[in-house]
Amino acid sequence: MSTAPVRMIGQHSFLLKGFASAEATNLLADIKHITSQSPLRHMTTRRGYQMAAQMTNCGRVGWVSDSKGYRYQTEDPLSDLAWPSMPRSFLTLAKKAAEECDYDNFIPDVCLINCYYPRAGMGLHQDKDEKDFTQPIVSVSLGIPAVFLFGGLRRSDKPDAYLLEHGDVVVWGGGDRLRFHGISPLKLAHHDLTGQCRFNLTFRLAS
């Protein structure tokens, strides 16, 4: 893990530059294994719009979106089988990143895996489908860079913008837990390990 200093980007929010870089090869190998069981797919919103990023999950539950809305469920809707288990490399990284930011005893039960290609992004939103908002969010970036938009507790609050590069980790919780956030559409770029894509691992405690 990186020993780079922790940068505060909010009262309870932190950017850890390069924190996951040393583990990137193992993380990407585990992503490949997970997606061989539960493939990446474009989910749709309840209004029928297709999401720009592809995604899948691992862990006890997985986050899904369709005409029924947003929710966690124990089975992958593509196969009706349980989601792949969370790899040890994922869990270890999430726990260490949380502890680095003084969020002790964080044990996520789900990891959302998002895959972005150039021009794909994600609009401002809150992560609020979880039951326990005292637990943080840990977000890991792998591959080509992206601009992370970190807003306030209202959608209308102007977000700050942070460049996330390969291996960067963002952790937020406490009073910042429900801040709106998103990703600007990615620019064309190439990374030696991922080609023209960016993977984002988002760790949460859903229940």
FIKOLZA-1660 file (N, C-alpha, C; in steps of 0.1 Angstrom, whole numbers, plus 5000, padded with zeros to 4 digits):
% residues 207
   i   px   py   pz ch aa at
   1 5008 4988 5000  A  M  N
   1 5000 5000 5000  A  M CA
   1 5009 5013 5000  A  M  C
   2 5004 5023 4995  A  S  N
   2 5011 5036 4994  A  S CA
   2 5012 5042 5008  A  S  C
   3 5023 5049 5010  A  T  N
   3 5025 5056 5023  A  T CA
   3 5022 5071 5021  A  T  C
   4 5016 5075 5009  A  A  N
   4 5014 5089 5006  A  A CA
   4 5004 5095 5016  A  A  C
   5 5006 5108 5019  A  P  N
   5 4998 5114 5029  A  P CA
   5 4983 5114 5025  A  P  C
   6 4974 5115 5035  A  V  N
   6 4960 5116 5032  A  V CA
   6 4956 5130 5030  A  V  C
   7 4949 5133 5020  A  R  N
   7 4945 5146 5017  A  R CA
   7 4930 5148 5020  A  R  C
   8 4927 5157 5028  A  M  N
   8 4913 5160 5032  A  M CA
   8 4906 5167 5021  A  M  C
   9 4894 5162 5016  A  I  N
   9 4886 5169 5006  A  I CA
   9 4873 5173 5012  A  I  C
  10 4871 5171 5024  A  G  N
  10 4859 5175 5032  A  G CA
  10 4861 5172 5046  A  G  C
  11 4852 5176 5055  A  Q  N
  11 4853 5174 5069  A  Q CA
  11 4855 5160 5073  A  Q  C
  12 4848 5151 5065  A  H  N
  12 4849 5136 5068  A  H CA
  12 4853 5129 5055  A  H  C
  13 4860 5135 5046  A  S  N
  13 4863 5129 5033  A  S CA
  13 4877 5130 5030  A  S  C
  14 4883 5120 5023  A  F  N
  14 4897 5119 5021  A  F CA
  14 4901 5114 5007  A  F  C
  15 4912 5119 5002  A  L  N
  15 4917 5114 4989  A  L CA
  15 4931 5108 4992  A  L  C
  16 4933 5095 4989  A  L  N
  16 4946 5088 4992  A  L CA
  16 4952 5086 4978  A  L  C
  17 4962 5094 4974  A  K  N
  17 4968 5093 4961  A  K CA
  17 4976 5080 4960  A  K  C
  18 4974 5072 4950  A  G  N
  18 4982 5061 4947  A  G CA
  18 4981 5050 4957  A  G  C
  19 4971 5050 4966  A  F  N
  19 4971 5041 4978  A  F CA
  19 4970 5026 4973  A  F  C
  20 4963 5024 4962  A  A  N
  20 4961 5010 4957  A  A CA
  20 4970 5006 4946  A  A  C
  21 4979 5014 4942  A  S  N
  21 4988 5012 4930  A  S CA
  21 4995 4998 4931  A  S  C
  22 5001 4996 4943  A  A  N
  22 5009 4984 4945  A  A CA
  22 5001 4971 4943  A  A  C
  23 4988 4972 4946  A  E  N
  23 4979 4960 4945  A  E CA
  23 4971 4959 4932  A  E  C
  24 4974 4968 4923  A  A  N
  24 4965 4970 4911  A  A CA
  24 4965 4957 4903  A  A  C
  25 4976 4951 4901  A  T  N
  25 4977 4938 4892  A  T CA
  25 4968 4928 4898  A  T  C
  26 4969 4926 4911  A  N  N
  26 4960 4916 4918  A  N CA
  26 4945 4919 4917  A  N  C
  27 4943 4932 4919  A  L  N
  27 4929 4937 4919  A  L CA
  27 4923 4934 4905  A  L  C
  28 4930 4937 4895  A  L  N
  28 4925 4936 4881  A  L CA
  28 4924 4921 4877  A  L  C
  29 4932 4913 4883  A  A  N
  29 4931 4898 4880  A  A CA
  29 4918 4893 4887  A  A  C
  30 4915 4898 4899  A  D  N
  30 4903 4895 4906  A  D CA
  30 4890 4900 4898  A  D  C
  31 4891 4912 4893  A  I  N
  31 4880 4917 4885  A  I CA
  31 4877 4908 4873  A  I  C
  32 4888 4904 4866  A  K  N
  32 4886 4895 4855  A  K CA
  32 4879 4882 4859  A  K  C
  33 4883 4877 4871  A  H  N
  33 4876 4864 4875  A  H CA
  33 4862 4867 4879  A  H  C
  34 4859 4878 4885  A  I  N
  34 4845 4881 4889  A  I CA
  34 4836 4883 4877  A  I  C
  35 4841 4890 4867  A  T  N
  35 4833 4893 4855  A  T CA
  35 4832 4881 4846  A  T  C
  36 4840 4871 4848  A  S  N
  36 4838 4858 4841  A  S CA
  36 4826 4851 4846  A  S  C
  37 4822 4854 4858  A  Q  N
  37 4810 4847 4865  A  Q CA
  37 4798 4856 4864  A  Q  C
  38 4800 4869 4866  A  S  N
  38 4789 4879 4866  A  S CA
  38 4793 4890 4856  A  S  C
  39 4790 4889 4844  A  P  N
  39 4796 4898 4834  A  P CA
  39 4792 4913 4836  A  P  C
  40 4800 4922 4832  A  L  N
  40 4796 4936 4832  A  L CA
  40 4784 4938 4822  A  L  C
  41 4776 4947 4826  A  R  N
  41 4764 4950 4818  A  R CA
  41 4760 4964 4820  A  R  C
  42 4752 4970 4810  A  H  N
  42 4746 4983 4812  A  H CA
  42 4733 4982 4819  A  H  C
  43 4732 4986 4831  A  M  N
  43 4719 4986 4838  A  M CA
  43 4710 4998 4833  A  M  C
  44 4697 4997 4836  A  T  N
  44 4688 5007 4832  A  T CA
  44 4682 5014 4844  A  T  C
  45 4678 5026 4843  A  T  N
  45 4671 5033 4854  A  T CA
  45 4656 5029 4854  A  T  C
  46 4649 5032 4864  A  R  N
  46 4635 5029 4865  A  R CA
  46 4627 5035 4853  A  R  C
  47 4632 5046 4847  A  R  N
  47 4626 5052 4836  A  R CA
  47 4630 5047 4822  A  R  C
  48 4639 5036 4823  A  G  N
  48 4643 5030 4811  A  G CA
  48 4655 5035 4804  A  G  C
  49 4662 5045 4810  A  Y  N
  49 4674 5050 4804  A  Y CA
  49 4686 5041 4808  A  Y  C
  50 4695 5038 4798  A  Q  N
  50 4706 5030 4800  A  Q CA
  50 4718 5038 4806  A  Q  C
  51 4724 5032 4816  A  M  N
  51 4735 5038 4823  A  M CA
  51 4747 5038 4814  A  M  C
  52 4755 5048 4815  A  A  N
  52 4767 5049 4806  A  A CA
  52 4778 5039 4810  A  A  C
  53 4780 5038 4822  A  A  N
  53 4790 5028 4827  A  A CA
  53 4785 5014 4828  A  A  C
  54 4793 5004 4825  A  Q  N
  54 4789 4990 4827  A  Q CA
  54 4792 4987 4841  A  Q  C
  55 4785 4977 4847  A  M  N
  55 4787 4973 4860  A  M CA
  55 4784 4959 4864  A  M  C
  56 4789 4954 4875  A  T  N
  56 4786 4942 4881  A  T CA
  56 4789 4943 4896  A  T  C
  57 4788 4932 4903  A  N  N
  57 4790 4932 4918  A  N CA
  57 4797 4920 4923  A  N  C
  58 4802 4921 4935  A  C  N
  58 4806 4909 4942  A  C CA
  58 4803 4912 4957  A  C  C
  59 4802 4901 4964  A  G  N
  59 4799 4902 4978  A  G CA
  59 4786 4895 4982  A  G  C
  60 4781 4897 4994  A  R  N
  60 4769 4890 4999  A  R CA
  60 4757 4895 4991  A  R  C
  61 4757 4907 4987  A  V  N
  61 4746 4912 4979  A  V CA
  61 4752 4920 4967  A  V  C
  62 4743 4925 4958  A  G  N
  62 4747 4933 4947  A  G CA
  62 4737 4944 4945  A  G  C
  63 4742 4955 4940  A  W  N
  63 4733 4967 4937  A  W CA
  63 4728 4965 4923  A  W  C
  64 4715 4967 4921  A  V  N
  64 4709 4965 4908  A  V CA
  64 4699 4977 4905  A  V  C
  65 4697 4980 4892  A  S  N
  65 4688 4990 4888  A  S CA
  65 4680 4985 4876  A  S  C
  66 4667 4987 4877  A  D  N
  66 4658 4983 4865  A  D CA
  66 4645 4991 4867  A  D  C
  67 4635 4986 4860  A  S  N
  67 4622 4993 4860  A  S CA
  67 4615 4993 4874  A  S  C
  68 4620 4984 4883  A  K  N
  68 4615 4983 4897  A  K CA
  68 4622 4993 4906  A  K  C
  69 4633 4999 4901  A  G  N
  69 4640 5009 4909  A  G CA
  69 4654 5004 4913  A  G  C
  70 4660 5011 4923  A  Y  N
  70 4673 5008 4928  A  Y CA
  70 4672 4999 4941  A  Y  C
  71 4681 4989 4942  A  R  N
  71 4680 4981 4954  A  R CA
  71 4692 4971 4954  A  R  C
  72 4694 4965 4966  A  Y  N
  72 4703 4954 4967  A  Y CA
  72 4696 4941 4967  A  Y  C
  73 4702 4931 4961  A  Q  N
  73 4696 4918 4961  A  Q CA
  73 4707 4907 4961  A  Q  C
  74 4704 4895 4966  A  T  N
  74 4714 4885 4968  A  T CA
  74 4718 4877 4955  A  T  C
  75 4709 4878 4944  A  E  N
  75 4712 4871 4932  A  E CA
  75 4715 4880 4920  A  E  C
  76 4723 4876 4912  A  D  N
  76 4726 4883 4899  A  D CA
  76 4714 4881 4890  A  D  C
  77 4707 4892 4886  A  P  N
  77 4695 4890 4877  A  P CA
  77 4698 4883 4864  A  P  C
  78 4710 4883 4859  A  L  N
  78 4714 4877 4847  A  L CA
  78 4714 4862 4848  A  L  C
  79 4717 4857 4860  A  S  N
  79 4719 4842 4861  A  S CA
  79 4710 4836 4872  A  S  C
  80 4704 4845 4880  A  D  N
  80 4696 4840 4892  A  D CA
  80 4705 4832 4902  A  D  C
  81 4718 4834 4901  A  L  N
  81 4728 4828 4910  A  L CA
  81 4733 4838 4919  A  L  C
  82 4739 4834 4930  A  A  N
  82 4745 4843 4940  A  A CA
  82 4757 4851 4933  A  A  C
  83 4759 4863 4937  A  W  N
  83 4770 4871 4932  A  W CA
  83 4783 4864 4936  A  W  C
  84 4794 4866 4928  A  P  N
  84 4807 4861 4932  A  P CA
  84 4811 4866 4946  A  P  C
  85 4818 4858 4953  A  S  N
  85 4822 4862 4967  A  S CA
  85 4833 4873 4965  A  S  C
  86 4834 4881 4976  A  M  N
  86 4844 4892 4975  A  M CA
  86 4858 4887 4977  A  M  C
  87 4867 4890 4968  A  P  N
  87 4881 4885 4970  A  P CA
  87 4888 4891 4982  A  P  C
  88 4897 4883 4987  A  R  N
  88 4905 4888 4999  A  R CA
  88 4912 4901 4996  A  R  C
  89 4917 4902 4983  A  S  N
  89 4924 4915 4980  A  S CA
  89 4915 4927 4981  A  S  C
  90 4903 4925 4977  A  F  N
  90 4893 4936 4977  A  F CA
  90 4891 4940 4992  A  F  C
  91 4887 4930 5000  A  L  N
  91 4884 4933 5014  A  L CA
  91 4895 4939 5022  A  L  C
  92 4907 4934 5020  A  T  N
  92 4919 4939 5027  A  T CA
  92 4922 4954 5023  A  T  C
  93 4921 4957 5010  A  L  N
  93 4923 4971 5005  A  L CA
  93 4912 4980 5011  A  L  C
  94 4900 4976 5011  A  A  N
  94 4889 4985 5016  A  A CA
  94 4891 4988 5031  A  A  C
  95 4894 4977 5038  A  K  N
  95 4896 4979 5053  A  K CA
  95 4907 4988 5056  A  K  C
  96 4919 4986 5049  A  K  N
  96 4931 4994 5052  A  K CA
  96 4928 5009 5048  A  K  C
  97 4922 5011 5037  A  A  N
  97 4919 5025 5033  A  A CA
  97 4910 5032 5043  A  A  C
  98 4900 5025 5047  A  A  N
  98 4891 5030 5057  A  A CA
  98 4898 5033 5070  A  A  C
  99 4906 5024 5075  A  E  N
  99 4914 5026 5087  A  E CA
  99 4924 5038 5086  A  E  C
 100 4929 5040 5074  A  E  N
 100 4938 5051 5071  A  E CA
 100 4931 5064 5074  A  E  C
 101 4918 5064 5072  A  C  N
 101 4910 5077 5074  A  C CA
 101 4902 5077 5087  A  C  C
 102 4906 5068 5096  A  D  N
 102 4900 5067 5110  A  D CA
 102 4886 5061 5109  A  D  C
 103 4883 5054 5099  A  Y  N
 103 4870 5046 5099  A  Y CA
 103 4874 5032 5102  A  Y  C
 104 4874 5029 5115  A  D  N
 104 4878 5016 5120  A  D CA
 104 4867 5006 5119  A  D  C
 105 4870 4993 5118  A  N  N
 105 4861 4982 5118  A  N CA
 105 4851 4982 5106  A  N  C
 106 4855 4988 5095  A  F  N
 106 4847 4988 5083  A  F CA
 106 4848 4974 5076  A  F  C
 107 4837 4967 5075  A  I  N
 107 4837 4954 5068  A  I CA
 107 4826 4955 5057  A  I  C
 108 4830 4958 5045  A  P  N
 108 4819 4959 5035  A  P CA
 108 4814 4946 5031  A  P  C
 109 4801 4945 5027  A  D  N
 109 4795 4933 5023  A  D CA
 109 4791 4933 5008  A  D  C
 110 4795 4944 5001  A  V  N
 110 4793 4945 4987  A  V CA
 110 4803 4954 4980  A  V  C
 111 4807 4950 4968  A  C  N
 111 4816 4959 4960  A  C CA
 111 4810 4961 4947  A  C  C
 112 4806 4973 4943  A  L  N
 112 4801 4976 4930  A  L CA
 112 4813 4978 4921  A  L  C
 113 4814 4971 4909  A  I  N
 113 4824 4973 4899  A  I CA
 113 4819 4980 4887  A  I  C
 114 4824 4992 4885  A  N  N
 114 4819 5000 4874  A  N CA
 114 4831 5001 4864  A  N  C
 115 4827 5000 4851  A  C  N
 115 4837 5001 4840  A  C CA
 115 4833 5012 4831  A  C  C
 116 4842 5022 4830  A  Y  N
 116 4840 5034 4822  A  Y CA
 116 4849 5034 4810  A  Y  C
 117 4844 5037 4798  A  Y  N
 117 4852 5040 4786  A  Y CA
 117 4851 5055 4783  A  Y  C
 118 4859 5060 4774  A  P  N
 118 4859 5074 4771  A  P CA
 118 4844 5078 4767  A  P  C
 119 4840 5090 4772  A  R  N
 119 4827 5097 4770  A  R CA
 119 4817 5091 4780  A  R  C
 120 4820 5081 4787  A  A  N
 120 4811 5076 4798  A  A CA
 120 4813 5084 4811  A  A  C
 121 4803 5086 4818  A  G  N
 121 4804 5093 4831  A  G CA
 121 4792 5089 4840  A  G  C
 122 4791 5096 4851  A  M  N
 122 4779 5093 4860  A  M CA
 122 4775 5106 4866  A  M  C
 123 4762 5109 4865  A  G  N
 123 4757 5121 4871  A  G CA
 123 4757 5122 4886  A  G  C
 124 4755 5134 4891  A  L  N
 124 4755 5136 4906  A  L CA
 124 4744 5127 4912  A  L  C
 125 4748 5120 4923  A  H  N
 125 4738 5112 4930  A  H CA
 125 4743 5110 4944  A  H  C
 126 4734 5104 4952  A  Q  N
 126 4738 5100 4966  A  Q CA
 126 4738 5085 4967  A  Q  C
 127 4746 5080 4975  A  D  N
 127 4746 5065 4978  A  D CA
 127 4737 5064 4991  A  D  C
 128 4724 5061 4989  A  K  N
 128 4715 5061 5000  A  K CA
 128 4706 5048 5000  A  K  C
 129 4710 5038 4993  A  D  N
 129 4703 5025 4994  A  D CA
 129 4707 5016 5005  A  D  C
 130 4717 5021 5013  A  E  N
 130 4722 5013 5024  A  E CA
 130 4714 5016 5036  A  E  C
 131 4715 5007 5046  A  K  N
 131 4707 5008 5058  A  K CA
 131 4715 5016 5069  A  K  C
 132 4728 5015 5069  A  D  N
 132 4736 5021 5080  A  D CA
 132 4745 5032 5074  A  D  C
 133 4741 5045 5076  A  F  N
 133 4749 5056 5071  A  F CA
 133 4761 5060 5080  A  F  C
 134 4763 5053 5091  A  T  N
 134 4774 5055 5099  A  T CA
 134 4787 5049 5092  A  T  C
 135 4785 5040 5083  A  Q  N
 135 4796 5033 5076  A  Q CA
 135 4800 5041 5064  A  Q  C
 136 4813 5042 5061  A  P  N
 136 4818 5050 5050  A  P CA
 136 4817 5043 5036  A  P  C
 137 4820 5051 5026  A  I  N
 137 4821 5046 5013  A  I CA
 137 4836 5046 5009  A  I  C
 138 4841 5035 5003  A  V  N
 138 4855 5035 4999  A  V CA
 138 4855 5032 4984  A  V  C
 139 4861 5041 4976  A  S  N
 139 4860 5041 4962  A  S CA
 139 4875 5041 4956  A  S  C
 140 4877 5030 4948  A  V  N
 140 4891 5028 4942  A  V CA
 140 4891 5030 4927  A  V  C
 141 4901 5037 4922  A  S  N
 141 4902 5040 4908  A  S CA
 141 4913 5032 4902  A  S  C
 142 4911 5025 4891  A  L  N
 142 4921 5017 4884  A  L CA
 142 4920 5020 4869  A  L  C
 143 4931 5023 4862  A  G  N
 143 4931 5026 4848  A  G CA
 143 4932 5040 4844  A  G  C
 144 4925 5044 4834  A  I  N
 144 4926 5058 4828  A  I CA
 144 4920 5068 4838  A  I  C
 145 4925 5080 4838  A  P  N
 145 4920 5090 4848  A  P CA
 145 4906 5095 4846  A  P  C
 146 4900 5100 4856  A  A  N
 146 4887 5105 4856  A  A CA
 146 4886 5117 4866  A  A  C
 147 4876 5125 4863  A  V  N
 147 4874 5137 4872  A  V CA
 147 4862 5134 4881  A  V  C
 148 4865 5134 4894  A  F  N
 148 4855 5131 4904  A  F CA
 148 4849 5144 4909  A  F  C
 149 4835 5144 4908  A  L  N
 149 4828 5156 4912  A  L CA
 149 4822 5153 4926  A  L  C
 150 4826 5162 4936  A  F  N
 150 4822 5159 4950  A  F CA
 150 4814 5172 4954  A  F  C
 151 4801 5170 4955  A  G  N
 151 4792 5181 4958  A  G CA
 151 4788 5182 4973  A  G  C
 152 4777 5188 4976  A  G  N
 152 4772 5190 4989  A  G CA
 152 4760 5180 4992  A  G  C
 153 4753 5184 5002  A  L  N
 153 4741 5176 5006  A  L CA
 153 4729 5179 4998  A  L  C
 154 4730 5189 4990  A  R  N
 154 4719 5193 4981  A  R CA
 154 4724 5191 4966  A  R  C
 155 4715 5186 4957  A  R  N
 155 4719 5185 4944  A  R CA
 155 4724 5198 4937  A  R  C
 156 4718 5209 4942  A  S  N
 156 4721 5222 4936  A  S CA
 156 4735 5227 4941  A  S  C
 157 4741 5221 4951  A  D  N
 157 4754 5226 4956  A  D CA
 157 4764 5224 4945  A  D  C
 158 4773 5234 4942  A  K  N
 158 4783 5232 4932  A  K CA
 158 4794 5223 4937  A  K  C
 159 4797 5213 4928  A  P  N
 159 4807 5203 4933  A  P CA
 159 4821 5208 4930  A  P  C
 160 4830 5203 4939  A  D  N
 160 4844 5204 4936  A  D CA
 160 4849 5193 4927  A  D  C
 161 4860 5195 4920  A  A  N
 161 4864 5185 4910  A  A CA
 161 4878 5181 4914  A  A  C
 162 4880 5167 4913  A  Y  N
 162 4893 5161 4917  A  Y CA
 162 4897 5151 4906  A  Y  C
 163 4910 5152 4902  A  L  N
 163 4915 5143 4892  A  L CA
 163 4918 5130 4899  A  L  C
 164 4912 5119 4895  A  L  N
 164 4915 5106 4901  A  L CA
 164 4923 5098 4891  A  L  C
 165 4935 5093 4895  A  E  N
 165 4944 5086 4886  A  E CA
 165 4945 5071 4891  A  E  C
 166 4952 5063 4884  A  H  N
 166 4954 5049 4887  A  H CA
 166 4959 5047 4901  A  H  C
 167 4951 5039 4909  A  G  N
 167 4955 5036 4922  A  G CA
 167 4950 5046 4933  A  G  C
 168 4943 5057 4929  A  D  N
 168 4938 5066 4939  A  D CA
 168 4926 5060 4946  A  D  C
 169 4924 5064 4958  A  V  N
 169 4913 5059 4966  A  V CA
 169 4906 5071 4973  A  V  C
 170 4893 5072 4973  A  V  N
 170 4885 5082 4980  A  V CA
 170 4877 5075 4990  A  V  C
 171 4877 5081 5002  A  V  N
 171 4869 5076 5014  A  V CA
 171 4861 5088 5019  A  V  C
 172 4848 5085 5021  A  W  N
 172 4840 5096 5027  A  W CA
 172 4829 5089 5036  A  W  C
 173 4825 5096 5047  A  G  N
 173 4816 5091 5056  A  G CA
 173 4812 5102 5066  A  G  C
 174 4807 5098 5078  A  G  N
 174 4803 5108 5088  A  G CA
 174 4793 5118 5082  A  G  C
 175 4795 5131 5085  A  G  N
 175 4786 5141 5080  A  G CA
 175 4786 5143 5065  A  G  C
 176 4796 5137 5058  A  D  N
 176 4797 5138 5044  A  D CA
 176 4791 5126 5037  A  D  C
 177 4786 5116 5044  A  R  N
 177 4782 5103 5039  A  R CA
 177 4772 5105 5027  A  R  C
 178 4763 5114 5028  A  L  N
 178 4753 5116 5018  A  L CA
 178 4755 5127 5008  A  L  C
 179 4768 5131 5007  A  R  N
 179 4771 5142 4997  A  R CA
 179 4769 5137 4983  A  R  C
 180 4764 5145 4974  A  F  N
 180 4762 5142 4960  A  F CA
 180 4776 5141 4954  A  F  C
 181 4777 5131 4945  A  H  N
 181 4790 5129 4938  A  H CA
 181 4788 5123 4924  A  H  C
 182 4797 5124 4916  A  G  N
 182 4796 5118 4902  A  G CA
 182 4809 5118 4895  A  G  C
 183 4809 5114 4882  A  I  N
 183 4821 5113 4874  A  I CA
 183 4818 5121 4861  A  I  C
 184 4827 5130 4858  A  S  N
 184 4826 5137 4845  A  S CA
 184 4829 5127 4833  A  S  C
 185 4823 5129 4822  A  P  N
 185 4826 5120 4810  A  P CA
 185 4841 5119 4808  A  P  C
 186 4846 5107 4807  A  L  N
 186 4860 5104 4806  A  L CA
 186 4865 5109 4792  A  L  C
 187 4878 5114 4792  A  K  N
 187 4885 5117 4780  A  K CA
 187 4892 5105 4774  A  K  C
 188 4894 5105 4761  A  L  N
 188 4902 5094 4755  A  L CA
 188 4916 5093 4761  A  L  C
 189 4919 5081 4766  A  A  N
 189 4932 5079 4772  A  A CA
 189 4936 5065 4771  A  A  C
 190 4948 5061 4775  A  H  N
 190 4952 5047 4775  A  H CA
 190 4961 5044 4788  A  H  C
 191 4958 5033 4794  A  H  N
 191 4966 5028 4805  A  H CA
 191 4972 5015 4802  A  H  C
 192 4984 5012 4806  A  D  N
 192 4991 5000 4802  A  D CA
 192 4984 4987 4807  A  D  C
 193 4977 4988 4819  A  L  N
 193 4970 4977 4825  A  L CA
 193 4956 4975 4821  A  L  C
 194 4949 4986 4817  A  T  N
 194 4935 4985 4814  A  T CA
 194 4931 4989 4800  A  T  C
 195 4941 4994 4792  A  G  N
 195 4937 4999 4779  A  G CA
 195 4930 5012 4780  A  G  C
 196 4919 5013 4773  A  Q  N
 196 4911 5026 4773  A  Q CA
 196 4900 5026 4783  A  Q  C
 197 4901 5019 4793  A  C  N
 197 4890 5019 4803  A  C CA
 197 4895 5022 4817  A  C  C
 198 4885 5026 4825  A  R  N
 198 4887 5028 4840  A  R CA
 198 4878 5019 4847  A  R  C
 199 4883 5012 4857  A  F  N
 199 4875 5004 4867  A  F CA
 199 4874 5012 4880  A  F  C
 200 4862 5012 4885  A  N  N
 200 4860 5018 4898  A  N CA
 200 4854 5007 4907  A  N  C
 201 4860 5005 4919  A  L  N
 201 4855 4996 4929  A  L CA
 201 4849 5004 4940  A  L  C
 202 4837 5002 4943  A  T  N
 202 4830 5010 4953  A  T CA
 202 4825 5000 4964  A  T  C
 203 4831 5002 4976  A  F  N
 203 4829 4993 4987  A  F CA
 203 4819 4999 4997  A  F  C
 204 4808 4991 5001  A  R  N
 204 4798 4996 5010  A  R CA
 204 4794 4985 5019  A  R  C
 205 4788 4989 5031  A  L  N
 205 4781 4980 5039  A  L CA
 205 4766 4982 5036  A  L  C
 206 4760 4973 5029  A  A  N
 206 4746 4975 5025  A  A CA
 206 4736 4972 5035  A  A  C
 207 4739 4963 5045  A  S  N
 207 4728 4960 5055  A  S CA
 207 4733 4962 5069  A  S  C
% end
